[in-house]
Amino acid sequence: MQLCNAAVAPDTLELPVRAVDRDIFPFAVRRLNTLFTLYADTCPVPLPAPGLIITPEIRNQCQCYLPIAEITSAFYGLYRSALTYSPIFSSTPFHNAMSWADVFVALPPNIQISANPARLLEALLAERALLTEFLFASFLPARFYNGFERYPRQQEFIRRWLTDRNMKKVRCLDAACGTGEGTYDLARVLSERGFPSEEAQVDGWTLEPLEVWAATTGRFPHNQQREADFQKNTSWLFEREFHSSIHFRCADLLIRANEEPFDLIICNGLLGGPILHEKGELDLAIGNLVGVLAPNGIMLAADSFHGGWKQQCPQSELRALFEKNGLNPFEAGEGIGGLKSDQ
C-alpha cells in the first residue's frame, strides 16, 4: 500500500475490501451446516448464544462435533477473498480460539446472527456492509485500542524535550501506530508547541492496511461510537490547518526502511509485548528504528496494554537492547527512551 496522507479528502482513500465471489463457498457452507446440524441434534442446550458464559463442558461438546479448525479454514478463506492484501490472522477471533462457542460470544452483537457458522457465512457473503463490519471487527478488535492520551507523562516529556531543543523544524514517527490515536496525540503536542504545519511532519506506520484506512479517514464501520469519538478528538487538526502534516502508511518494522531520518520516534504498545517479544525480532526492530533515527534524536517506548513488557520482556532487557543498538537509555514518562549520539 502506498503512503496515505491525511490531507487527502477521506473519501478518496480506497477501502482495501473487494467484492467476494460467492461461487467459491458453497462447499464450505454445506460442510459447516452439516456439522452444525449434527452438533445441535446431539448436544444438550445451551448452544452458543450472545452473553453465554462458555464452560469447559460447552467448549468440549462444541469442539467435538463442530471443530474450530474447519470453521477457521472457511472464514480464513473469506478473509483472503474479501481483502485486497494478504491478511494477518493473529488479531482475528479465530486465532488460537479454543472452540466455535468462544469465537461466537466474542463477535460484536450485530454480527451474532446465528450460532450456525454456515448461516453467518451466508449472511456475510450476501451483504457487503455486514461483511465490511465483520472485517473491521476482526482486524481492529476493541481489545487492541484504548483511545487517545494513553501516555500523558510521555507526552509531557516530549513537550519538555521540544522546548529544550528549541527546534525550528521537526520530523516524527509513530511506529506501530495502530489506528493513529497516538499519532494525532503527537501532532497535537507539536501544534501546541507552536510548530506550523509546514515545519512539522508526523508519520504513522502500521502493518495493517485497515488501520491505515481508519486512521486516515477517521471511520470505523464496525463501531459508530468509536468513530464519533475519534472524529471529535481529531477535529482540531482541521481547525488549526495541521492535517497536511500527518501521514499514514503500511510498514514492517522487521524490514529496514529507506527513509529520511526522524528527530523523534515513539513505539508504544509493541516492543516486548505479546506481538513482538522474541529477542531476535526485538533486536531487529529496534535496530531498524535506530537506523531511521537522526543523530541526537530520541526513541521512546511505553506499554500500558496487551500485558506489555512487564510480562513478556523485562524493562532491563529492553534497555539492554537499546544500548546494543547505539542508544543511551533513560527513563521517559510511562516507559523508557534512548538517545542516539551525534557520531
N, C-alpha and C positions, 0 to 999 in steps of 0.2 A: 504494500500500500504506500502511496506517495504521501509526502508531507501534507498535513491538513492544517490550514490556517484559520484561526477563529475569526479573522477579519472577513472571511468569505461568508456570504449570506448562508445561514444554516441549511436552507432548503436546497442549496446547490451541491451539498456533500452527499454523494450517493450512499445509500444504505447497502452494506455488503450482504444482502439477502436476495435470493433469486427464486423464481418460480420452481416448484418441485414437480417432477414427472411422476404422477400418481401411479402410472402403469408398472413401475418397478417395485411396488409394495404389496400387491395382492397376496402373494405367498406369506409374507410376514404377518399381514392382518389375519389370514386364515389360521396360521400356526398359533398365534397368540390367542385367538378366540377359542381354538380347540383346547389349549392348555388352561385358559381361564374357566371354561365350562367344566372341565374335569375338577379343577380346584374348587369351584363354587358348589358342585354336586357332592363333593367328598368331604370337605372340611366344615366343621361347625361354625356358626356365626361367632364373633363378628368378622366380616370381610373388611378389607381396608376401607376406611371412611374418614372424612375430614375430622380432625381433632382426636382420632383414635390413638390411645397410648399403646405402642407396639410392645407386647410382651414376648419373651423368648418362645412361648408356645405358638403365638400368632406368626412370628417370624419363621419358625421352623416349618410350620404347616404350609405357609405361602411358598417357601423355598423348595419344599418337597414336590409340589405339584405345578408350580409356576416359577421355574428357575430364573433368577435375575439375569443370568448370562444370556439367555435367549432374548429377553426384553431389551437388555442393554445393546445387543447386536442390532436389533431393529431400529432403536432410537438413535444409535450412533450413525446408522445409515441415513436416517432422516437429517441429522446434523450435517453430514457430508454433502447431501443433496441440496440442502437449503442455503448453505453458506458459500460465499464466493472464494473462500480461503480454506486451508486445512485447519480444522478446529483443534483446540487444545482441550481435551476432555476432563482435565483434572478438577475444574470448577463445577462441573455438572452434577446433578443429584444422583446420577448413576455411578459415578466414580467411587469405587470402594463401597458401594451400597451393599448391605447385608441381605436385603430382600426387596421385592417389589412393594411390599407394605411400607417399608421405610422410605422408599422413593415417593410413593403416593402422598403420604402425610406431609412430606417436605415441599410439595408443589404449592404454588400460590392458590388461594381459594378458587379463583375464576378458571383455573386450569384443572381443577379436580372434577372433571366432567364425569368420569366413570371409573370405578375400581377395575374395570376391564381394560387392560392396556391396549387391546385391539380397538376398542371404541375411541379411546383417546387418540391413538394414531390416526384413525379415520378422520376425526374431527380436525386435527392439525393439518392433514392433507387437504381438507375441504375448505378451510377458512384461512386466508393469508394473514389477516390481522391477528387471529389467535396464534398462529404459528410464530409470528414476529414476537408476540408477548412471551411465548414459550422459550424462544431462543434467548431473549434478553434475561428472562428469569433464570435460565440455565447457566449462562456465561457471565452474568453480572448479579450473582446472588447477594441478598442483603447482608449476609454474614461477612462479606468482604469489605464493606464500606461503612464508615462511622461518621460521615459528614465533614463539615468544614471546621477549621480551627481545632484540629485534633492535637496539635503540638504548640500550645501558646508560648511555652518557655523557649522552645526552639525559635519561634518567630521573633521573640524579644531579643534573643541572641543575635539573629540576623540584623535586626534594626540597629543594635549597638555596633556590629561589625561594619555595616554600611556607613554609619556615622564616623567611626574611627578611620576608615579607609578614605573617606571624602572623595568617592569616585564620581566621575562625570558621566561615565557610561558603564553599563553592567550587562553581563550575559549569564543567564542562569539556566540550570537544568533540573527538572523534577524527574528523576529516574524511577521507573516503576510507578508511574503517576496514577494508574487506575483510571477512574472517571474524572480526574482532574481537579478534585476539590483542593488538594494541596498545592497544585499549580496555580490556581486562582488565588489562594491564600498568599502565596509567594509574590504574585503580581500585585496584590493589594499592598503588601509591605513596601514594594518598590515605588508604587504610586504615592503612598503616604509619605515616603521619604523624599518626594519631590522630583523623581525621575520622569522626564517627559517620555511619551511613548516611543519617540524616535531614538531615544538613547538607552532604551531598556529592551531586553528580549528574554522571554521565559519560555523554554521548551518543555513539553511533557512527553515522555517516552513510555510506551507500554507494549506488551506482546499482543494484546487482544484487540483486533480491529473494531469490535462492537464498543469497546471502551473509548477508542479514538472517536468514533462517531458520536457517542453520548457526550463526551467531554466537549467536543467542538460545537455540537448543535444544542446542548442543554436539554436533550429529550430522552425520556426513559419510558418506552411504550408499555412496559410491564408494571409501572408504578407511578400513578398520576401525582400522588402527594410528594414523592421524591422529586419529580420533575418540577413541580411548583416551587418547592423549597430551593432547588438548585438554581432555577432562573431568578428567584428573588435574591439569592446570595451573589449572583454574578451580574446583576443589572447595573452595578456601579461601573463596570468596565466600559459600558457604552456611554454612560453619563459622563465619565471622565475621558472618553475617547481613547481608552487604553487597550482596546480589543486588538489592535493591529500588532501588539507586542507579544501576543500569546499564540503558540504554535503546538500542535499535537501530531504525533506520528507513531507508527509501529516500529519498534526496535528491540532487538535481543541483546541483553547485557552480556551474554556469553560470547558475543561476536564483536571484535574490535571495530569501532566506528571511525569513519574518516570525517571528522568534524573540526570546525574552528573551536579553539579552547573556550571553556566556560570558566568564569570567575568564581561561581558558586554552584555546587551540586548538592542536592538533597536526595537521599534514597531511603525513604521511610517505609516501614512495614514489610520489608523484603529480606534484607541481609540477616541471616541467622534464624529466620522463621521457618515454618514447615515447607514453604515453597522452595527456598534456597538456603540450605544449611550444610550440605556436604562440603567438606573443607576444600576440595579441589575446585569445585564450582564457585564457592565463595571467593577463593583466591583469584580465580579468573575474572569474575565480575568486578571485584574491587580493582584489579589491575587495569581492566578495560576502562573503568570510570576515571581512574587516576590518569590514564592516557589522554583523556579529553579535558583534563583539569589544567587550567593555566598556572604558571609559576606564581607563587604567593596566593593561589586560590585555595578555597577550603571545601571539604566534603563533609556533610552532616548525615548521620543515620540515627533513626529512632524507631521504636516499635511499641505500639500500645494495643495491638490486636493480633489475632492468629496465635496467641500464646507467646510470640516474639522470641528473641534470642535467649530469654531467661530460661526457656525450656529446651531449646534446640542447640543453642551455641552460647556459651558464657561470654559476657561482655569482654572479659580479659582476652579471649581468643580472637574476638573481632578487633580489638585494639592491636593485638599482635599482627594480624593480617594487614591492618592499616600501616603499621611500621614496616612490615616486609615489603610493601608496595610503595615505600617512599614518602609516607605521610607521618607527620608528627602529631600523635593523637592528643586530644584534650576533651574535657567534659563540655557538653553543649546542650543546654536545655534538658529535654527528656531523654537524650541519648548521648552520643559522642560525636566528635568531629576530628578532622585531620587536616593539617596544614601542609601544602606542598611547597617545598623550598624553591627559591628562585634560581637555583643552579641547574 
